[in-house]
Amino acid sequence: MKVLVTGANGQLGQVFQKKEKQIKADFIFQNSSSLDLTNHAAVESFFQENEFDYCINCAAYTNVEAAETEIEKAFLVNARAAENLAKVCQKNQVVLIHPSTDYVFDGEKETAYLEVDETQPINVYGASKLKGEELIKKSLKEHFIIRTSWLYSEFGKNFFTFIKSQIDQNAEEVKITTEQKGTPTNANDLADFILWLISNKSKAYGVYHFSNLGSLTWYDFTLEIKSLYHSDIQVSAVDHFKTKAKRPQNSTLDKSKLIKNFNYQIKSWDKSLANLITEIG
């Protein structure tokens, strides 16, 4: 079994590099320098030279703030590149696994979002990821679109590594918003589920939600990180930060479809955070 992982230098791509020996498969890792996903001819040529069973598309434009001004770039990477992959996967009978985002929703719903709920993004990043979803659905039947939320890990720039850096630098205070509610998701857990899908050769294609269990604010998440690191850093609650991009106030994802379809056990957000901190020391 041969698996292509795009976006190899990103957070999720690095997690897959760490975990590649976890299943019996040959992994090929590509980044934007080695494979330009926005160039359809280049993607088609690469797939002709290599036979794949699965493609995990970790390539994404994820800078939510910058996307508000770099609109064309966000749509090029999150939508057009996804379409190129989907079309080439269709032609070569490759299953595409495509992580997406909770930001496809507007955040107005008071309860957790189902896969069938109306999508109505309120920022460019969310709109570009939704367009990618739509183009994949149009181009390829054998796909898994997996929406996730508040992704973090030991790799790259994310909320967890930012708070950890403040603790490591003995910062006196961090100011964190209480305005948004959702679920931090350990990228290691998302990768584990995707590898489970591949190793089980599931054909239950479609859109799924995957995040850790529970719902909280960024402020709550920070307090737990502080507690697990036994830090003295002061965590100050802020109602609202002025940002270019609007954020959904509630982006909690309902995982019942995934749990039921695959009989898959998802970790709670606090247990998963504790596991990561224990692992990295």
C-alpha positions in Angstrom: 0.0 0.0 0.0 1.4 3.4 -1.0 0.3 6.7 0.6 1.1 10.2 -0.6 1.1 12.9 2.1 1.1 16.5 0.8 1.9 19.5 2.9 4.7 17.5 4.6 6.3 20.5 6.3 3.1 21.7 8.0 1.9 20.7 11.4 -0.2 17.7 10.4 2.3 16.6 7.8 5.0 16.5 10.5 2.8 14.4 12.7 2.4 11.9 9.9 6.1 11.8 9.4 6.4 10.9 13.0 3.8 8.1 12.7 4.6 6.6 9.3 5.8 3.3 10.8 2.5 2.9 12.6 0.8 1.0 9.7 2.1 -1.2 7.0 2.4 1.2 4.1 5.0 3.1 2.1 4.7 6.8 2.6 5.8 9.5 0.1 6.0 13.0 1.6 5.8 16.1 -0.6 5.8 19.8 0.2 5.0 22.8 -1.9 8.6 23.0 -3.2 8.7 19.4 -4.4 5.1 19.3 -5.7 3.1 22.3 -6.7 -0.5 21.3 -6.1 -1.8 24.5 -7.8 -0.3 23.2 -11.1 -2.7 20.6 -12.5 -0.2 19.3 -15.0 2.5 18.9 -12.4 0.1 16.9 -10.2 -1.0 14.7 -13.0 2.6 14.0 -14.0 3.5 13.1 -10.5 0.7 10.6 -10.2 1.6 9.0 -13.5 5.1 8.5 -12.3 4.0 7.1 -8.9 1.2 4.7 -8.1 -0.7 5.6 -4.9 -3.6 4.0 -3.1 -4.3 7.0 -0.8 -3.5 10.7 -0.8 -3.7 12.6 2.5 -3.9 16.2 1.7 -2.3 18.1 4.6 -1.5 21.1 2.3 -3.5 24.1 3.3 -3.4 27.9 3.7 -4.1 28.2 7.4 -3.3 31.9 8.3 -6.8 33.0 9.2 -5.8 36.7 9.6 -3.7 37.0 6.4 -6.4 35.3 4.3 -8.6 38.3 4.7 -6.2 40.2 2.4 -4.5 37.3 0.6 -7.9 36.1 -0.8 -6.6 34.8 -4.1 -3.8 32.8 -2.5 -6.1 31.3 0.1 -8.5 30.1 -2.5 -5.7 28.9 -4.8 -4.2 26.6 -2.1 -7.4 25.6 -0.2 -9.7 25.2 -3.2 -8.0 25.0 -6.6 -5.2 22.7 -5.3 -7.8 20.5 -3.7 -9.7 20.3 -6.9 -6.5 19.4 -8.8 -5.8 16.6 -6.4 -9.4 15.3 -6.5 -9.4 15.2 -10.3 -6.1 13.3 -10.5 -7.2 11.0 -7.7 -10.3 10.2 -9.7 -8.3 9.5 -12.8 -5.9 7.2 -11.0 -8.4 5.5 -8.6 -6.8 7.0 -5.5 -8.7 7.6 -2.3 -8.4 11.2 -1.1 -8.4 12.1 2.6 -8.8 15.8 3.0 -8.8 17.6 6.4 -11.1 20.6 6.6 -12.3 23.0 9.3 -14.9 24.0 11.8 -14.7 27.5 10.2 -17.1 26.4 7.4 -19.8 27.2 10.0 -20.9 30.7 11.2 -20.9 29.8 14.9 -24.5 31.0 15.5 -25.7 27.5 16.5 -25.9 26.9 20.3 -25.3 23.2 20.1 -22.6 21.1 18.3 -22.5 21.2 14.5 -23.6 18.1 12.5 -22.2 17.3 9.1 -25.5 18.1 7.5 -25.9 21.5 9.1 -25.9 24.6 6.8 -22.4 25.9 6.1 -22.0 29.6 6.2 -18.4 30.7 6.7 -17.8 34.2 8.1 -14.2 34.6 7.1 -12.1 34.1 3.9 -10.2 31.1 5.3 -13.5 29.3 6.1 -14.9 30.2 2.6 -11.8 28.9 0.9 -11.9 25.6 2.8 -15.6 25.2 2.0 -14.9 25.8 -1.7 -12.3 23.0 -1.5 -14.8 20.7 0.0 -17.3 21.4 -2.8 -14.8 20.9 -5.6 -13.7 17.6 -4.1 -17.3 16.3 -3.9 -17.9 17.4 -7.5 -14.7 15.7 -8.8 -14.3 12.5 -6.8 -16.5 9.9 -5.2 -13.9 8.1 -3.1 -13.1 10.8 -0.6 -13.1 11.4 3.1 -13.5 15.1 4.1 -12.7 15.3 7.8 -13.6 18.6 9.5 -11.6 19.3 12.6 -11.1 22.2 15.0 -8.4 24.1 16.9 -5.6 21.7 15.8 -2.5 21.7 17.9 0.6 19.5 18.4 4.2 19.7 19.4 5.0 20.9 15.8 4.9 24.3 14.2 3.0 27.4 15.2 -0.2 26.7 17.0 -2.0 27.8 20.2 -0.4 25.1 22.3 3.2 25.8 21.2 2.5 29.5 21.7 1.4 29.1 25.3 4.2 26.6 26.0 6.7 29.1 24.7 5.3 31.8 27.0 5.7 29.4 29.9 9.2 28.4 28.9 10.2 32.1 28.6 8.7 32.7 32.1 6.3 35.3 30.8 4.4 37.1 33.5 1.0 37.1 31.7 -1.0 36.0 28.7 -4.3 37.5 27.7 -6.7 35.0 26.2 -10.2 35.3 24.7 -13.3 33.9 26.4 -15.4 34.7 23.3 -15.1 31.5 21.3 -16.2 28.0 22.3 -15.0 24.9 20.5 -12.7 21.9 21.0 -8.9 21.7 20.9 -7.8 18.8 18.8 -4.5 17.0 19.2 -3.2 16.5 15.7 -1.7 13.2 16.8 -5.3 11.9 17.4 -6.5 13.1 14.0 -3.5 11.4 12.4 -4.3 8.2 14.3 -7.8 8.1 13.0 -6.8 8.7 9.4 -4.2 5.9 9.7 -7.0 3.7 11.1 -9.2 4.5 8.1 -6.4 3.5 5.8 -5.4 0.3 7.6 -9.0 -0.8 7.7 -9.5 0.1 4.0 -12.8 1.8 4.9 -15.1 2.6 2.0 -17.6 4.6 4.1 -16.8 7.8 2.1 -18.1 11.2 2.9 -17.9 14.1 5.3 -17.1 13.5 8.9 -16.3 15.6 12.0 -13.3 14.7 14.1 -12.2 16.6 17.2 -11.4 15.6 20.7 -14.4 15.3 23.1 -15.7 18.3 25.0 -16.3 22.0 24.6 -14.5 24.9 26.1 -13.0 28.3 25.4 -9.4 29.2 24.6 -9.2 30.6 28.1 -10.1 27.3 29.6 -7.6 25.5 27.4 -4.9 27.9 28.5 -5.7 27.3 32.2 -5.3 23.5 31.7 -2.0 23.9 29.9 -0.8 26.1 32.8 -2.0 23.6 35.3 -0.3 20.6 33.6 3.0 22.5 33.4 2.7 23.7 37.0 3.3 27.2 35.8 2.9 30.5 37.6 2.0 32.5 34.5 -1.0 34.8 34.9 -3.9 34.0 32.5 -6.1 37.0 32.0 -9.5 36.7 30.4 -10.4 39.0 27.6 -13.9 39.3 26.1 -12.9 40.4 22.7 -9.8 40.8 20.6 -10.0 43.0 17.6 -9.0 40.9 14.5 -9.3 41.2 10.7 -11.1 37.9 10.5 -14.3 37.1 12.3 -14.3 33.9 14.3 -17.4 31.6 14.9 -18.4 32.0 18.5 -19.4 28.3 18.7 -17.6 25.8 16.5 -18.0 22.7 18.5 -18.3 19.7 16.2 -20.7 16.7 16.7 -18.8 13.5 16.2 -21.7 11.0 16.6 -21.7 10.1 12.9 -18.0 9.1 13.0 -18.3 7.2 16.3 -21.3 5.3 15.1 -20.1 4.5 11.5 -16.6 3.4 12.6 -17.2 2.3 16.2 -14.1 4.5 16.9 -13.2 5.8 20.4 -12.2 9.4 20.6 -10.2 10.8 23.5 -11.4 13.7 25.6 -9.6 17.0 25.1 -8.1 17.1 28.6 -6.8 13.5 28.5 -5.3 14.1 25.0 -3.5 17.3 26.1 -2.1 15.5 29.2 -0.9 12.6 26.9 0.9 15.1 24.6 2.6 16.9 27.5 3.7 13.6 29.0 5.1 12.5 25.6 7.1 15.6 24.8 8.2 16.2 28.4 
